[in-house]
Amino acid sequence: MTDFGQGAASGKIILMGEHSVVYGKPAIALPFNQAQITSKIYKTDKEITIDCIYHQGELNTAPDNLYGIKQLINIVLIYLKQPFFGIHIKIESNLPSQRGLGSSAAVSIAVVRSLFDAFQVNLTQETLNHFVEIAEQIHHVNPSGLDATTIAFGKAVFYQKDIGKSVIPLRMDAILVVADTGVKGLTKEAVSDVKKLWKSNPNIINPIMDRLEELTNNVKVFLENNEVVRLGLAMTEAHQLLRSIDVSDDKLEELVDVALKSGALGAKLTGGGKGGCMIALATNMEQAILIADSLKQSGAAHTWFYDLKEIIT
């Protein structure tokens, strides 16, 4: 191996299709390059060590919340025919975890890329997808695959489980304001709660999922044709549907309401919900700044600006 290797990955934003994607419906997600995770590999003559926000020391003694990364590193080293020894891994991030921004998939992708770089082995998209899918199954048991696909691909994607992805040729002149509520999202709990609702009340949940599917299909067309106002209306309706299946929370509701009252064309939660982040649609940067200021005054922990014109298609 070389003395040093590195890899990086951005987060992702789900624009449409949260929760319904788990039930085979389509979803639309965007790469979130405003926040990134980097993984750096250093050659050593000791046991494998890791330095990250959750643990500094031997990987074998890492806490349970690093179990998925520990397993992923082991699986990749076996694939590369390398011993479980002799490297130090440093992970740095400005992508907040447990916010619905794809941090678990991003760290997995960054780690895989850094290991292949350190051992000077070519990493194909197919191989990367394989390892990240394994890691996501460890993290989430039954992941939709949306996070891993969007982050690994790095483009706006229209995704449907068991069918695959297509790139959306984005033609959208608008700004997304992304706001962190400061509350950790409870994705596993939200997915589990929706499943319970679906099992007990399929006649109520199925029409909601069907309408989310319709909205997602419509939004794909809106994105391709710069229909900003209609995109905003679809976002707000999607949020109302997600709220009806109890995946929102008080802080998300407050920030969505503040964004709309501040002139946003639409606003919704993004990701699993029950905490995490929300997004709001603005026509230009001036309006986006006003919305972001209002969100921060209402307690948003952090805001980012996302110019939809800058997405590579």
C-alpha positions as CSV (number, residue, x, y, z in Angstrom):
1,M,0.0,0.0,0.0
2,T,1.0,3.7,-0.3
3,D,1.7,5.7,2.8
4,F,-1.6,7.7,2.3
5,G,-5.0,7.4,0.7
6,Q,-8.1,9.4,0.8
7,G,-11.8,9.5,-0.2
8,A,-14.7,11.9,0.1
9,A,-18.4,12.0,-0.3
10,S,-21.2,14.6,0.0
11,G,-24.6,14.2,1.6
12,K,-27.9,14.1,-0.1
13,I,-31.3,15.8,0.0
14,I,-34.5,14.0,-0.7
15,L,-36.7,16.4,-2.6
16,M,-39.7,14.1,-3.0
17,G,-40.6,10.5,-2.0
18,E,-39.6,10.1,1.6
19,H,-41.2,7.0,3.1
20,S,-43.2,6.1,0.0
21,V,-39.9,5.0,-1.6
22,V,-39.7,2.2,0.9
23,Y,-43.0,0.9,-0.6
24,G,-41.7,0.8,-4.1
25,K,-42.8,4.3,-5.1
26,P,-40.3,6.6,-6.9
27,A,-38.3,9.3,-5.1
28,I,-36.2,12.3,-6.2
29,A,-32.9,13.1,-4.5
30,L,-30.2,15.6,-5.0
31,P,-26.5,15.5,-4.1
32,F,-25.8,17.8,-1.2
33,N,-22.3,19.1,-1.9
34,Q,-22.5,21.9,0.7
35,A,-21.5,19.4,3.3
36,Q,-18.9,16.6,3.0
37,I,-17.2,13.7,4.8
38,T,-13.6,12.9,4.1
39,S,-11.7,9.7,5.1
40,K,-7.9,9.6,5.1
41,I,-5.8,6.4,5.5
42,Y,-2.3,6.5,6.9
43,K,0.1,3.5,6.9
44,T,1.2,2.3,10.4
45,D,2.8,-0.7,12.0
46,K,0.1,-1.1,14.6
47,E,-3.4,-2.4,15.0
48,I,-6.1,-0.5,13.0
49,T,-6.9,2.8,14.7
50,I,-9.6,5.3,13.9
51,D,-10.0,9.0,14.7
52,C,-13.5,10.4,14.3
53,I,-16.1,12.3,16.3
54,Y,-17.3,9.1,18.1
55,H,-14.0,7.3,18.9
56,Q,-10.2,7.8,19.0
57,G,-8.3,4.6,19.4
58,E,-8.2,1.0,18.2
59,L,-11.1,0.1,15.9
60,N,-11.7,-3.1,17.8
61,T,-12.7,-1.1,20.8
62,A,-15.0,1.3,18.9
63,P,-18.5,1.8,20.3
64,D,-21.6,0.1,18.9
65,N,-22.6,3.1,16.8
66,L,-19.4,2.4,14.7
67,Y,-20.3,-1.3,14.2
68,G,-21.3,-0.7,10.6
69,I,-18.1,1.1,9.7
70,K,-16.0,-1.6,11.5
71,Q,-17.8,-4.3,9.5
72,L,-17.4,-2.4,6.3
73,I,-13.6,-1.9,6.8
74,N,-13.2,-5.6,7.5
75,I,-15.2,-6.6,4.4
76,V,-13.3,-4.3,2.1
77,L,-9.9,-5.5,3.5
78,I,-10.9,-9.1,2.9
79,Y,-11.9,-8.2,-0.7
80,L,-8.5,-6.4,-1.2
81,K,-6.7,-9.4,0.3
82,Q,-5.2,-7.2,3.0
83,P,-4.6,-7.9,6.7
84,F,-6.8,-6.3,9.4
85,F,-3.7,-4.4,10.6
86,G,-1.4,-1.5,9.9
87,I,-3.6,1.5,9.0
88,H,-4.9,4.6,10.8
89,I,-8.2,6.0,9.6
90,K,-9.1,9.7,10.1
91,I,-12.7,10.7,9.4
92,E,-13.7,14.4,9.3
93,S,-17.1,15.8,8.5
94,N,-19.2,18.9,8.3
95,L,-22.2,16.8,7.4
96,P,-24.4,16.5,10.5
97,S,-25.4,13.0,11.4
98,Q,-28.9,11.8,12.1
99,R,-30.4,14.7,10.1
100,G,-31.8,12.9,7.0
101,L,-28.9,14.1,4.9
102,G,-27.4,10.7,4.2
103,S,-24.4,10.8,6.6
104,S,-24.2,7.0,7.1
105,A,-24.1,6.3,3.3
106,A,-21.6,9.2,2.9
107,V,-19.2,8.0,5.5
108,S,-19.3,4.5,4.0
109,I,-18.6,5.8,0.5
110,A,-15.7,8.0,1.8
111,V,-14.2,5.0,3.7
112,V,-14.4,2.6,0.7
113,R,-12.9,5.2,-1.6
114,S,-10.0,5.9,0.8
115,L,-9.2,2.2,1.3
116,F,-9.1,1.5,-2.5
117,D,-7.0,4.7,-3.0
118,A,-4.5,3.6,-0.2
119,F,-4.1,0.2,-1.8
120,Q,-4.0,1.6,-5.3
121,V,-6.9,-0.5,-6.6
122,N,-9.3,0.8,-9.2
123,L,-12.8,1.3,-7.7
124,T,-15.6,0.9,-10.2
125,Q,-19.0,2.3,-9.6
126,E,-20.4,-1.2,-9.5
127,T,-18.0,-2.3,-6.8
128,L,-18.6,0.9,-4.8
129,N,-22.4,0.4,-4.9
130,H,-21.9,-3.2,-3.7
131,F,-20.0,-2.3,-0.6
132,V,-22.2,0.7,0.3
133,E,-25.3,-1.5,-0.1
134,I,-23.8,-3.9,2.4
135,A,-23.0,-1.0,4.8
136,E,-26.5,0.5,4.5
137,Q,-28.1,-2.9,5.2
138,I,-26.0,-3.1,8.4
139,H,-27.0,0.5,9.3
140,H,-30.7,0.4,8.4
141,V,-31.7,-3.3,7.9
142,N,-34.0,-2.5,5.0
143,P,-32.7,0.6,3.2
144,S,-34.4,2.0,0.2
145,G,-31.0,2.4,-1.6
146,L,-31.8,6.1,-2.3
147,D,-29.1,7.6,-0.2
148,A,-26.3,5.3,-1.4
149,T,-27.4,5.7,-5.1
150,T,-27.6,9.5,-5.0
151,I,-24.3,10.1,-3.1
152,A,-22.3,7.5,-5.1
153,F,-23.7,8.9,-8.4
154,G,-23.4,12.6,-7.5
155,K,-26.3,13.7,-9.6
156,A,-30.0,14.5,-9.4
157,V,-31.7,11.1,-9.6
158,F,-35.2,9.7,-10.1
159,Y,-35.0,6.4,-8.1
160,Q,-37.3,3.5,-7.6
161,K,-36.4,0.5,-5.6
162,D,-35.9,-2.7,-7.6
163,I,-36.2,-0.7,-10.8
164,G,-33.2,1.6,-10.5
165,K,-32.2,5.2,-11.2
166,S,-32.2,7.7,-14.0
167,V,-30.6,11.1,-14.1
168,I,-32.9,14.1,-14.2
169,P,-31.9,16.7,-16.7
170,L,-32.5,19.6,-14.3
171,R,-33.6,22.9,-15.7
172,M,-34.5,24.8,-12.6
173,D,-33.8,28.4,-11.8
174,A,-34.4,28.5,-8.0
175,I,-32.7,28.2,-4.6
176,L,-33.3,25.6,-1.9
177,V,-32.8,26.7,1.6
178,V,-31.9,23.7,3.8
179,A,-32.4,24.1,7.5
180,D,-31.3,21.8,10.4
181,T,-33.8,21.8,13.2
182,G,-31.1,20.8,15.6
183,V,-33.1,17.8,16.6
184,K,-31.7,14.3,15.7
185,G,-33.9,12.6,13.2
186,L,-35.4,9.2,14.1
187,T,-35.4,7.5,10.7
188,K,-35.7,3.9,12.0
189,E,-38.5,4.8,14.3
190,A,-40.3,6.8,11.6
191,V,-40.0,4.0,9.1
192,S,-41.2,1.5,11.7
193,D,-44.2,3.6,12.7
194,V,-45.3,4.1,9.1
195,K,-45.1,0.3,8.6
196,K,-47.3,-0.2,11.6
197,L,-49.8,2.3,10.3
198,W,-49.7,0.7,6.9
199,K,-50.4,-2.8,8.4
200,S,-53.2,-1.6,10.6
201,N,-54.8,0.9,8.2
202,P,-53.8,0.1,4.6
203,N,-57.0,1.7,3.3
204,I,-55.7,5.0,4.7
205,I,-52.0,4.7,4.0
206,N,-52.1,3.4,0.5
207,P,-53.9,6.4,-1.0
208,I,-51.4,8.7,0.7
209,M,-48.5,6.7,-0.8
210,D,-50.2,6.8,-4.2
211,R,-50.6,10.6,-4.0
212,L,-46.9,10.9,-3.0
213,E,-46.1,8.8,-6.1
214,E,-48.1,11.2,-8.3
215,L,-46.5,14.2,-6.8
216,T,-43.0,12.7,-7.4
217,N,-43.7,12.0,-11.0
218,N,-45.1,15.5,-11.5
219,V,-42.0,17.1,-9.8
220,K,-39.7,15.3,-12.2
221,V,-41.5,17.1,-15.1
222,F,-41.4,20.4,-13.1
223,L,-37.6,20.1,-12.6
224,E,-37.1,19.5,-16.3
225,N,-39.1,22.5,-17.3
226,N,-38.3,25.2,-14.7
227,E,-41.8,25.1,-13.3
228,V,-40.8,26.7,-10.0
229,V,-44.2,27.7,-8.6
230,R,-45.7,24.2,-9.3
231,L,-42.6,22.6,-7.6
232,G,-43.3,24.7,-4.5
233,L,-46.9,23.7,-4.3
234,A,-46.0,20.0,-4.7
235,M,-43.4,20.3,-1.9
236,T,-45.9,21.8,0.5
237,E,-48.6,19.2,-0.4
238,A,-46.0,16.4,0.1
239,H,-45.2,17.8,3.6
240,Q,-48.9,17.8,4.5
241,L,-49.1,14.2,3.5
242,L,-46.0,13.2,5.4
243,R,-47.4,15.1,8.5
244,S,-50.6,13.0,8.1
245,I,-48.6,9.8,8.6
246,D,-47.0,11.3,11.7
247,V,-43.4,11.6,10.6
248,S,-43.1,15.3,11.2
249,D,-42.6,16.9,14.7
250,D,-43.2,20.3,16.4
251,K,-39.9,21.9,15.3
252,L,-40.3,20.8,11.7
253,E,-43.8,22.2,11.6
254,E,-42.7,25.5,13.1
255,L,-39.9,25.9,10.5
256,V,-42.1,24.9,7.6
257,D,-44.7,27.4,8.7
258,V,-42.0,30.2,9.2
259,A,-40.6,29.5,5.7
260,L,-44.0,29.8,4.0
261,K,-44.8,32.9,5.9
262,S,-41.4,34.4,4.9
263,G,-42.3,34.0,1.2
264,A,-41.1,30.4,0.3
265,L,-42.9,29.0,-2.7
266,G,-43.0,25.6,-0.9
267,A,-41.5,23.9,2.2
268,K,-41.3,20.4,3.6
269,L,-39.3,18.1,5.8
270,T,-36.6,16.1,4.1
271,G,-35.4,12.7,5.0
272,G,-36.9,10.3,7.6
273,G,-38.5,13.0,9.7
274,K,-39.2,13.1,13.4
275,G,-36.4,15.7,13.6
276,G,-33.7,16.3,11.1
277,C,-33.9,18.9,8.4
278,M,-36.4,20.8,6.2
279,I,-36.2,22.5,2.9
280,A,-37.8,25.6,1.5
281,L,-38.0,26.9,-2.1
282,A,-37.0,30.4,-3.0
283,T,-37.1,32.2,-6.4
284,N,-33.7,33.9,-5.9
285,M,-30.9,34.4,-3.5
286,E,-32.3,37.6,-2.0
287,Q,-35.5,35.8,-1.0
288,A,-33.5,32.7,0.1
289,I,-31.5,34.9,2.5
290,L,-34.7,36.4,4.0
291,I,-36.1,32.9,4.5
292,A,-32.9,31.6,6.1
293,D,-32.7,34.6,8.5
294,S,-36.3,33.9,9.6
295,L,-35.5,30.2,10.1
296,K,-32.5,31.0,12.2
297,Q,-34.5,33.5,14.3
298,S,-36.9,30.6,14.9
299,G,-34.2,28.3,16.2
300,A,-32.8,26.5,13.1
301,A,-29.3,25.2,14.1
302,H,-27.8,25.8,10.7
303,T,-28.9,26.8,7.2
304,W,-27.4,26.2,3.8
305,F,-28.2,27.6,0.3
306,Y,-28.5,25.2,-2.6
307,D,-28.6,26.8,-6.1
308,L,-30.5,24.3,-8.3
309,K,-28.8,25.7,-11.4
310,E,-25.5,24.3,-10.2
311,I,-26.5,20.6,-10.1
312,I,-24.6,18.6,-12.7
313,T,-26.9,16.6,-15.0
